[in-house]
Amino acid sequence: MAATAVRYLRSAGAPTAVEPLPRPALRAVRDDERLPVDPAEFRRVLGHFASGVTIVTALDADGAAGFACQSFASLSLDPPLIAFMVARTSTTWPRIARAGRFCVNILGAGQGGLCRAFAVSGADKFAGVDWTPAPSTGSPLLPDAPAWVDCTIATVHTGGDHLIVVGRVEALGATAGGGDPLLFHRGRFGRFEG
């Protein structure tokens, strides 16, 4: 059926191949894209969704880079993919993007202080933090993280004022027992109680 359609299009002089559309330039969110929702109310309501907390790290020509990230999820088993979201205004993201690889350090219940240190913009986030290279990418693997996922960047998509980063999993691991996760709920860190 497809071959017949292509033959017909060629005989009619119509193009049978479509040129890919150019990628749009990154832009700020336009006013016509905004919903009539108060940002404070949006944050308050969505704060009821508890999430785990991670630190995304990379190693570039300038050294170790990283940021705290709660927008993280597994995406696909085959191939193994994860995703995280990062603000387009992040000053750390361009360094990770240039590196082309990263490690997601999944934080444990006692690592709230470490998370706060990596949430500060412009600070030396690795001051006093010992780390080891992740096995596949060499990205910083943080001490005492109950689990980690070592990735290469597969794709990046625009999502409003954030970027959606898809990573292909190259290696991963977890400590025996793993411990309780660090949770973020309604603007505060918490623990899982079963």
Contacts in CASP RR format, 6 or more apart in sequence:
PFRMAT RR
TARGET T0000
AUTHOR 0000-0000-0000
METHOD contacts of the structure
MODEL  1
MAATAVRYLRSAGAPTAVEPLPRPALRAVRDDERLPVDPAEFRRVLGHFA
SGVTIVTALDADGAAGFACQSFASLSLDPPLIAFMVARTSTTWPRIARAG
RFCVNILGAGQGGLCRAFAVSGADKFAGVDWTPAPSTGSPLLPDAPAWVD
CTIATVHTGGDHLIVVGRVEALGATAGGGDPLLFHRGRFGRFEG
6 16 0 8 1.000
9 15 0 8 1.000
9 16 0 8 1.000
10 16 0 8 1.000
24 158 0 8 1.000
26 88 0 8 1.000
26 158 0 8 1.000
28 161 0 8 1.000
29 160 0 8 1.000
29 161 0 8 1.000
33 160 0 8 1.000
47 185 0 8 1.000
47 186 0 8 1.000
47 187 0 8 1.000
48 185 0 8 1.000
48 186 0 8 1.000
49 185 0 8 1.000
50 183 0 8 1.000
50 184 0 8 1.000
50 185 0 8 1.000
51 70 0 8 1.000
51 71 0 8 1.000
51 72 0 8 1.000
51 183 0 8 1.000
51 184 0 8 1.000
51 185 0 8 1.000
52 70 0 8 1.000
52 72 0 8 1.000
52 106 0 8 1.000
52 107 0 8 1.000
52 181 0 8 1.000
52 182 0 8 1.000
52 183 0 8 1.000
52 184 0 8 1.000
53 68 0 8 1.000
53 69 0 8 1.000
53 70 0 8 1.000
53 107 0 8 1.000
53 111 0 8 1.000
53 112 0 8 1.000
53 115 0 8 1.000
53 181 0 8 1.000
53 182 0 8 1.000
53 183 0 8 1.000
53 184 0 8 1.000
53 189 0 8 1.000
54 68 0 8 1.000
54 69 0 8 1.000
54 70 0 8 1.000
54 72 0 8 1.000
54 84 0 8 1.000
54 104 0 8 1.000
54 105 0 8 1.000
54 106 0 8 1.000
54 107 0 8 1.000
55 66 0 8 1.000
55 67 0 8 1.000
55 68 0 8 1.000
55 69 0 8 1.000
55 104 0 8 1.000
55 105 0 8 1.000
55 107 0 8 1.000
55 114 0 8 1.000
55 115 0 8 1.000
55 118 0 8 1.000
55 142 0 8 1.000
55 145 0 8 1.000
56 66 0 8 1.000
56 67 0 8 1.000
56 69 0 8 1.000
56 72 0 8 1.000
56 84 0 8 1.000
56 86 0 8 1.000
56 96 0 8 1.000
56 102 0 8 1.000
56 103 0 8 1.000
56 104 0 8 1.000
56 105 0 8 1.000
57 64 0 8 1.000
57 65 0 8 1.000
57 66 0 8 1.000
57 102 0 8 1.000
57 103 0 8 1.000
57 105 0 8 1.000
57 131 0 8 1.000
57 139 0 8 1.000
57 140 0 8 1.000
57 141 0 8 1.000
57 142 0 8 1.000
58 64 0 8 1.000
58 65 0 8 1.000
58 66 0 8 1.000
58 95 0 8 1.000
58 96 0 8 1.000
58 99 0 8 1.000
58 100 0 8 1.000
58 101 0 8 1.000
58 102 0 8 1.000
58 103 0 8 1.000
58 137 0 8 1.000
58 139 0 8 1.000
58 140 0 8 1.000
59 65 0 8 1.000
59 99 0 8 1.000
59 133 0 8 1.000
59 137 0 8 1.000
59 138 0 8 1.000
59 139 0 8 1.000
59 140 0 8 1.000
60 95 0 8 1.000
60 96 0 8 1.000
60 98 0 8 1.000
60 99 0 8 1.000
62 95 0 8 1.000
64 126 0 8 1.000
64 131 0 8 1.000
64 140 0 8 1.000
65 92 0 8 1.000
65 95 0 8 1.000
65 96 0 8 1.000
65 99 0 8 1.000
65 125 0 8 1.000
66 92 0 8 1.000
66 95 0 8 1.000
66 96 0 8 1.000
66 118 0 8 1.000
66 125 0 8 1.000
66 126 0 8 1.000
66 140 0 8 1.000
67 86 0 8 1.000
67 90 0 8 1.000
67 92 0 8 1.000
67 93 0 8 1.000
67 118 0 8 1.000
67 119 0 8 1.000
67 125 0 8 1.000
68 115 0 8 1.000
68 116 0 8 1.000
68 118 0 8 1.000
68 119 0 8 1.000
69 84 0 8 1.000
69 85 0 8 1.000
69 86 0 8 1.000
69 104 0 8 1.000
70 184 0 8 1.000
71 84 0 8 1.000
71 85 0 8 1.000
71 86 0 8 1.000
71 162 0 8 1.000
72 82 0 8 1.000
72 83 0 8 1.000
72 84 0 8 1.000
72 85 0 8 1.000
72 104 0 8 1.000
72 106 0 8 1.000
73 82 0 8 1.000
73 83 0 8 1.000
73 84 0 8 1.000
74 81 0 8 1.000
74 82 0 8 1.000
75 81 0 8 1.000
75 82 0 8 1.000
75 83 0 8 1.000
75 166 0 8 1.000
75 167 0 8 1.000
79 168 0 8 1.000
79 169 0 8 1.000
80 168 0 8 1.000
80 169 0 8 1.000
81 154 0 8 1.000
81 166 0 8 1.000
81 167 0 8 1.000
81 168 0 8 1.000
81 169 0 8 1.000
82 104 0 8 1.000
82 149 0 8 1.000
82 151 0 8 1.000
82 166 0 8 1.000
82 167 0 8 1.000
82 169 0 8 1.000
83 164 0 8 1.000
83 165 0 8 1.000
83 166 0 8 1.000
83 167 0 8 1.000
84 104 0 8 1.000
84 165 0 8 1.000
85 159 0 8 1.000
85 162 0 8 1.000
85 163 0 8 1.000
85 164 0 8 1.000
85 165 0 8 1.000
86 93 0 8 1.000
86 162 0 8 1.000
86 163 0 8 1.000
86 165 0 8 1.000
87 93 0 8 1.000
87 161 0 8 1.000
87 162 0 8 1.000
87 163 0 8 1.000
88 158 0 8 1.000
88 160 0 8 1.000
88 161 0 8 1.000
88 162 0 8 1.000
88 163 0 8 1.000
89 161 0 8 1.000
91 121 0 8 1.000
91 122 0 8 1.000
93 163 0 8 1.000
96 102 0 8 1.000
96 153 0 8 1.000
97 153 0 8 1.000
97 156 0 8 1.000
99 139 0 8 1.000
100 152 0 8 1.000
100 153 0 8 1.000
101 136 0 8 1.000
101 137 0 8 1.000
101 138 0 8 1.000
101 139 0 8 1.000
101 150 0 8 1.000
101 151 0 8 1.000
101 152 0 8 1.000
101 153 0 8 1.000
101 170 0 8 1.000
102 137 0 8 1.000
102 139 0 8 1.000
102 151 0 8 1.000
102 153 0 8 1.000
102 167 0 8 1.000
103 134 0 8 1.000
103 137 0 8 1.000
103 138 0 8 1.000
103 139 0 8 1.000
103 140 0 8 1.000
103 141 0 8 1.000
103 148 0 8 1.000
103 149 0 8 1.000
103 150 0 8 1.000
103 151 0 8 1.000
104 148 0 8 1.000
104 149 0 8 1.000
104 151 0 8 1.000
105 140 0 8 1.000
105 141 0 8 1.000
105 142 0 8 1.000
105 145 0 8 1.000
105 148 0 8 1.000
106 145 0 8 1.000
106 146 0 8 1.000
106 147 0 8 1.000
106 148 0 8 1.000
106 149 0 8 1.000
106 181 0 8 1.000
107 114 0 8 1.000
107 115 0 8 1.000
107 145 0 8 1.000
107 146 0 8 1.000
107 181 0 8 1.000
107 182 0 8 1.000
108 144 0 8 1.000
108 145 0 8 1.000
108 146 0 8 1.000
108 179 0 8 1.000
108 180 0 8 1.000
108 181 0 8 1.000
108 182 0 8 1.000
109 179 0 8 1.000
109 180 0 8 1.000
109 181 0 8 1.000
109 182 0 8 1.000
109 183 0 8 1.000
109 190 0 8 1.000
109 191 0 8 1.000
109 192 0 8 1.000
110 182 0 8 1.000
111 144 0 8 1.000
111 145 0 8 1.000
111 182 0 8 1.000
112 182 0 8 1.000
112 189 0 8 1.000
114 129 0 8 1.000
114 142 0 8 1.000
115 182 0 8 1.000
115 189 0 8 1.000
117 123 0 8 1.000
117 125 0 8 1.000
117 129 0 8 1.000
118 125 0 8 1.000
126 140 0 8 1.000
129 142 0 8 1.000
129 143 0 8 1.000
130 143 0 8 1.000
131 140 0 8 1.000
131 141 0 8 1.000
131 142 0 8 1.000
131 143 0 8 1.000
132 140 0 8 1.000
132 141 0 8 1.000
132 143 0 8 1.000
133 139 0 8 1.000
133 140 0 8 1.000
133 141 0 8 1.000
134 140 0 8 1.000
134 141 0 8 1.000
134 148 0 8 1.000
134 150 0 8 1.000
134 171 0 8 1.000
135 150 0 8 1.000
135 171 0 8 1.000
136 150 0 8 1.000
136 170 0 8 1.000
136 171 0 8 1.000
137 150 0 8 1.000
137 151 0 8 1.000
137 152 0 8 1.000
137 170 0 8 1.000
138 150 0 8 1.000
139 150 0 8 1.000
141 148 0 8 1.000
141 150 0 8 1.000
142 148 0 8 1.000
145 175 0 8 1.000
146 174 0 8 1.000
146 175 0 8 1.000
146 177 0 8 1.000
146 178 0 8 1.000
146 179 0 8 1.000
146 181 0 8 1.000
147 172 0 8 1.000
147 173 0 8 1.000
147 174 0 8 1.000
147 175 0 8 1.000
147 178 0 8 1.000
148 172 0 8 1.000
148 173 0 8 1.000
148 174 0 8 1.000
149 169 0 8 1.000
149 171 0 8 1.000
149 172 0 8 1.000
149 173 0 8 1.000
150 169 0 8 1.000
150 170 0 8 1.000
150 171 0 8 1.000
150 172 0 8 1.000
151 167 0 8 1.000
151 168 0 8 1.000
151 169 0 8 1.000
151 170 0 8 1.000
152 167 0 8 1.000
152 168 0 8 1.000
152 170 0 8 1.000
153 165 0 8 1.000
153 166 0 8 1.000
153 167 0 8 1.000
153 168 0 8 1.000
154 166 0 8 1.000
154 167 0 8 1.000
154 168 0 8 1.000
155 165 0 8 1.000
155 166 0 8 1.000
155 167 0 8 1.000
156 163 0 8 1.000
156 164 0 8 1.000
156 165 0 8 1.000
156 166 0 8 1.000
157 163 0 8 1.000
157 164 0 8 1.000
157 166 0 8 1.000
158 164 0 8 1.000
180 191 0 8 1.000
180 192 0 8 1.000
181 192 0 8 1.000
182 189 0 8 1.000
182 190 0 8 1.000
182 191 0 8 1.000
183 189 0 8 1.000
183 190 0 8 1.000
183 191 0 8 1.000
183 192 0 8 1.000
184 190 0 8 1.000
END
